[in-house]
Amino acid sequence: MSAKGGVGKTTTTSNLGAALAERGKSIIVIDGNVTTPNLSIHLGIPLAPITLHDALKGNAHIRHAIYKHKSGLQVIPASLSVGALKGINMNKLAGALLNLLGTAEIILIDGAAGLGREATALMEVADEMIIVTNPDLPSLTDALKALKVANEIGTKVIGVVVNRVKGQDHEMTITDIREMLGIPVIAIVPEDRAVPRSIAEKEPVVNYSPRSKASREFKRLAASIAGEAWSEPTKSKNWFDRMLDYLAG
């Protein structure tokens, strides 16, 4: 989640899911952004015949909206049609998700931007929440708003993913981000040309370019979420790698 759009929620959802699937976990990723969905575009299934919208309208069982991606992910896309928004009731989300019990070890939901009913309904059904932000003040201000709403709802926030880190002087430091939000920084994903290229190829970057810096960090995060050990695949020890070592403890 993040109250701000464009920070990388969909990229984080698809790549964390793909990295967990690579580790042998049974994963479902859901596009919970029913007004402006993008997950199906990232994963190359934009015209799915049955979507989350159909389940929320009561027109189909949510299990009929599950599609298998070549990465090993199971995906529940949202409809790209503007007309599909008519009759959507986010209050039915909890009931729909209960019908997924037993279908996967982990269910990841790509949240909507903002803090309206679409976003808060997702917070209410989640056991845990990850905030995604960029290292700039506007993104962090909106991340702090999302954190406060989650705390009011009672959803546990396990940490923040700082995305598109360039290592430039104008960026807020990891220490500043940690102090401002008061939650752990669980991943630092660098700016990486492989990411937009992977989106153009409709494939998670962890599969498209497995040894890229962004891929390595998404894989490290997946290992952490799974409670498993992570070993760095390269011997490089630049500033970014040292920061990853620090986060890994």
Backbone torsions as a table, in degrees:
resi	resn	phi	psi	omega
1	MET	NA	155.7	167.2
2	SER	-166.7	143.1	177.1
3	ALA	-71.5	-20.3	-177.6
4	LYS	-96.2	136.9	176.6
5	GLY	-81.1	156.5	173.3
6	GLY	81.9	8.0	-177.4
7	VAL	-86.3	-15.3	177.7
8	GLY	116.4	27.5	179.9
9	LYS	-64.0	-45.5	-177.9
10	THR	-67.1	-42.1	177.3
11	THR	-60.7	-42.0	179.0
12	THR	-66.0	-44.0	-179.6
13	THR	-61.1	-49.9	-176.1
14	SER	-66.4	-40.4	-176.9
15	ASN	-79.1	-35.9	174.6
16	LEU	-64.6	-41.8	177.9
17	GLY	-62.6	-45.7	-179.5
18	ALA	-65.3	-38.0	179.4
19	ALA	-68.1	-36.4	176.2
20	LEU	-68.9	-39.7	177.5
21	ALA	-62.8	-37.1	177.7
22	GLU	-62.8	-27.6	178.4
23	ARG	-86.7	7.7	175.9
24	GLY	89.6	10.7	179.9
25	LYS	-85.6	146.9	174.4
26	SER	-86.4	116.0	-170.5
27	ILE	-127.4	137.0	167.1
28	ILE	-117.7	130.0	172.1
29	VAL	-110.3	136.0	-176.2
30	ILE	-121.0	134.6	173.6
31	ASP	-85.0	96.8	-178.9
32	GLY	-84.7	0.6	177.7
33	ASN	-88.9	86.7	-171.2
34	VAL	-77.1	-19.4	-179.1
35	THR	-89.7	-40.2	179.5
36	THR	-133.3	67.5	-176.3
37	PRO	-74.2	147.6	178.3
38	ASN	-137.8	-10.6	-174.3
39	LEU	-59.5	-41.3	-178.8
40	SER	-66.1	-30.4	176.9
41	ILE	-69.0	-44.2	178.4
42	HIS	-58.7	-33.5	-173.6
43	LEU	-103.7	4.4	172.8
44	GLY	76.6	27.3	176.4
45	ILE	-131.0	59.6	-173.1
46	PRO	-73.4	-18.8	-173.7
47	LEU	-118.2	45.2	179.2
48	ALA	-63.9	134.9	-176.5
49	PRO	-69.2	-30.3	177.7
50	ILE	-125.1	131.7	-174.1
51	THR	-131.4	179.6	175.9
52	LEU	-58.5	-35.2	179.2
53	HIS	-57.4	-41.2	-179.9
54	ASP	-63.9	-39.0	179.0
55	ALA	-67.2	-39.6	-179.0
56	LEU	-71.4	-22.5	176.6
57	LYS	-89.2	-8.5	-177.7
58	GLY	81.0	15.7	-178.6
59	ASN	-88.2	-13.8	-178.5
60	ALA	-157.3	153.1	173.9
61	HIS	-73.6	140.3	-175.2
62	ILE	-61.3	-27.9	179.2
63	ARG	-67.8	-20.9	177.7
64	HIS	-77.9	-8.8	179.4
65	ALA	-98.9	10.2	-179.6
66	ILE	-89.8	128.9	178.4
67	TYR	-124.6	143.4	-179.7
68	LYS	-90.5	124.9	176.8
69	HIS	-94.3	153.4	-176.8
70	LYS	-63.2	-19.0	178.3
71	SER	-75.5	-10.7	-175.8
72	GLY	104.6	-9.5	177.1
73	LEU	-70.9	150.9	163.3
74	GLN	-103.4	134.7	-172.3
75	VAL	-125.2	133.6	169.4
76	ILE	-112.7	101.3	-177.6
77	PRO	-82.1	163.4	170.1
78	ALA	-103.6	157.1	-178.2
79	SER	-74.7	140.5	176.6
80	LEU	-86.2	-6.0	-177.0
81	SER	-77.8	133.2	175.7
82	VAL	-64.2	-36.0	-179.9
83	GLY	-63.5	-24.7	-178.8
84	ALA	-69.3	-14.7	-178.9
85	LEU	-71.5	-21.6	-178.8
86	LYS	-67.7	128.5	177.2
87	GLY	85.3	6.8	179.2
88	ILE	-74.0	132.8	178.5
89	ASN	-127.9	103.5	-178.1
90	MET	-65.9	-16.4	177.5
91	ASN	-68.6	-15.0	178.5
92	LYS	-88.0	-1.3	-175.5
93	LEU	-63.1	-44.3	-177.7
94	ALA	-59.7	-44.7	179.7
95	GLY	-63.8	-39.0	179.3
96	ALA	-64.7	-42.4	-177.7
97	LEU	-69.4	-29.0	176.7
98	LEU	-60.6	-28.8	179.3
99	ASN	-73.6	-4.4	177.5
100	LEU	-96.5	-2.9	-179.0
101	LEU	-57.2	130.1	178.9
102	GLY	89.4	-2.6	-178.2
103	THR	-92.5	-16.1	-177.7
104	ALA	-159.2	156.7	176.0
105	GLU	-73.7	-39.5	-177.2
106	ILE	-135.3	134.9	173.6
107	ILE	-115.6	121.8	178.3
108	LEU	-106.4	132.3	179.3
109	ILE	-115.4	125.9	175.1
110	ASP	-81.4	113.1	-172.5
111	GLY	-81.7	160.3	177.2
112	ALA	-83.6	153.3	174.0
113	ALA	-73.8	164.7	-179.6
114	GLY	84.7	-175.9	-179.5
115	LEU	-132.1	29.1	176.8
116	GLY	-80.6	-168.5	-175.3
117	ARG	-62.1	-34.2	179.6
118	GLU	-59.9	-42.8	-178.5
119	ALA	-76.9	-43.6	-176.2
120	THR	-69.2	-29.6	176.9
121	ALA	-62.7	-36.4	177.7
122	LEU	-68.1	-40.4	178.0
123	MET	-61.7	-38.3	-175.8
124	GLU	-67.0	-33.7	-177.4
125	VAL	-88.5	-13.9	-175.2
126	ALA	-80.5	141.3	171.2
127	ASP	-74.4	-39.3	-179.1
128	GLU	-141.9	160.0	-176.6
129	MET	-135.5	140.8	172.3
130	ILE	-113.1	129.1	176.1
131	ILE	-92.7	135.9	176.8
132	VAL	-112.8	133.8	-178.9
133	THR	-146.0	166.7	168.4
134	ASN	-105.5	161.0	-175.5
135	PRO	-83.6	50.9	176.5
136	ASP	-132.3	159.0	-172.4
137	LEU	-63.7	-44.0	178.2
138	PRO	-59.0	-42.8	179.8
139	SER	-64.3	-42.0	-177.8
140	LEU	-70.7	-33.4	176.4
141	THR	-61.9	-43.8	178.6
142	ASP	-71.1	-33.0	175.7
143	ALA	-63.1	-39.5	178.7
144	LEU	-65.1	-37.2	176.6
145	LYS	-63.2	-44.8	179.3
146	ALA	-62.4	-39.2	178.5
147	LEU	-62.3	-44.0	-179.4
148	LYS	-65.4	-39.8	177.9
149	VAL	-65.1	-42.5	178.1
150	ALA	-60.1	-41.0	178.8
151	ASN	-64.6	-38.3	178.1
152	GLU	-66.1	-38.4	179.7
153	ILE	-73.6	-29.9	-179.1
154	GLY	99.6	18.5	178.2
155	THR	-88.4	128.9	-179.3
156	LYS	-71.6	126.4	176.3
157	VAL	-100.4	116.1	-173.6
158	ILE	-86.5	-14.2	178.3
159	GLY	159.3	-176.4	-177.5
160	VAL	-123.9	137.8	171.4
161	VAL	-98.6	118.6	177.1
162	VAL	-93.7	112.2	-171.5
163	ASN	-104.9	153.5	175.9
164	ARG	60.6	46.7	178.9
165	VAL	-81.2	124.6	-178.6
166	LYS	-103.2	-15.0	-177.9
167	GLY	75.3	27.4	-178.6
168	GLN	-96.2	159.3	-172.8
169	ASP	-62.8	-30.6	-176.0
170	HIS	-78.2	-10.9	-179.0
171	GLU	-76.7	149.0	173.7
172	MET	-70.8	140.9	-177.3
173	THR	-76.1	161.2	177.9
174	ILE	-61.5	-37.1	177.2
175	THR	-62.4	-45.1	179.0
176	ASP	-61.3	-42.5	-179.4
177	ILE	-63.7	-45.0	179.9
178	ARG	-61.6	-42.6	-179.0
179	GLU	-70.9	-37.1	-178.5
180	MET	-68.0	-42.5	-177.1
181	LEU	-89.3	-28.2	179.9
182	GLY	73.1	22.7	177.7
183	ILE	-132.3	161.0	-178.1
184	PRO	-66.5	144.2	168.3
185	VAL	-86.6	112.0	-173.2
186	ILE	-99.5	-8.9	176.0
187	ALA	-161.2	143.9	174.3
188	ILE	-124.2	103.4	-175.2
189	VAL	-98.0	118.6	-176.4
190	PRO	-76.0	156.6	168.9
191	GLU	-59.3	129.7	-171.4
192	ASP	-148.6	121.2	-179.0
193	ARG	-62.3	-20.4	179.5
194	ALA	-66.9	-24.9	-177.0
195	VAL	-68.2	-56.3	178.3
196	PRO	-62.1	-31.2	176.9
197	ARG	-65.5	-39.2	179.6
198	SER	-67.9	-35.8	178.0
199	ILE	-64.8	-40.5	177.9
200	ALA	-63.2	-31.4	178.9
201	GLU	-88.6	0.6	177.8
202	LYS	59.3	45.5	-177.1
203	GLU	-145.5	136.5	176.4
204	PRO	-56.8	142.3	-177.4
205	VAL	-63.5	-26.0	179.0
206	VAL	-65.9	-22.4	174.9
207	ASN	-97.1	-37.3	-177.0
208	TYR	-69.8	-43.6	-179.4
209	SER	-140.2	77.0	-168.9
210	PRO	-61.5	-23.2	-177.3
211	ARG	-102.2	6.0	176.6
212	SER	-68.7	160.3	-176.4
213	LYS	-63.1	-40.0	178.9
214	ALA	-64.3	-41.5	179.5
215	SER	-61.5	-44.3	-179.7
216	ARG	-60.1	-38.4	-178.7
217	GLU	-74.4	-38.5	175.3
218	PHE	-62.9	-37.3	178.4
219	LYS	-68.9	-36.9	177.3
220	ARG	-65.5	-41.0	177.9
221	LEU	-63.2	-41.8	179.6
222	ALA	-61.0	-42.0	178.1
223	ALA	-61.6	-41.0	179.3
224	SER	-64.5	-45.0	179.0
225	ILE	-62.0	-37.8	-178.9
226	ALA	-79.1	-8.0	-178.8
227	GLY	71.4	31.4	-177.5
228	GLU	-117.1	163.6	-178.9
229	ALA	-73.0	150.2	177.4
230	TRP	-125.0	132.7	175.7
231	SER	-121.0	128.7	-178.8
232	GLU	-66.2	124.4	-175.7
233	PRO	-76.7	-11.5	179.9
234	THR	-122.9	168.3	-179.8
235	LYS	-99.9	2.6	-178.4
236	SER	-63.9	138.5	-179.5
237	LYS	-133.6	54.3	174.5
238	ASN	-79.1	-173.5	-174.4
239	TRP	-60.8	-36.8	-177.8
240	PHE	-68.6	-43.7	179.1
241	ASP	-63.5	-37.8	177.6
242	ARG	-64.3	-36.0	177.7
243	MET	-66.3	-38.9	177.7
244	LEU	-63.6	-41.4	177.7
245	ASP	-60.4	-40.5	-179.7
246	TYR	-63.8	-44.9	-179.0
247	LEU	-64.9	-34.9	-178.6
248	ALA	-73.5	-9.2	177.6
249	GLY	82.2	NA	NA
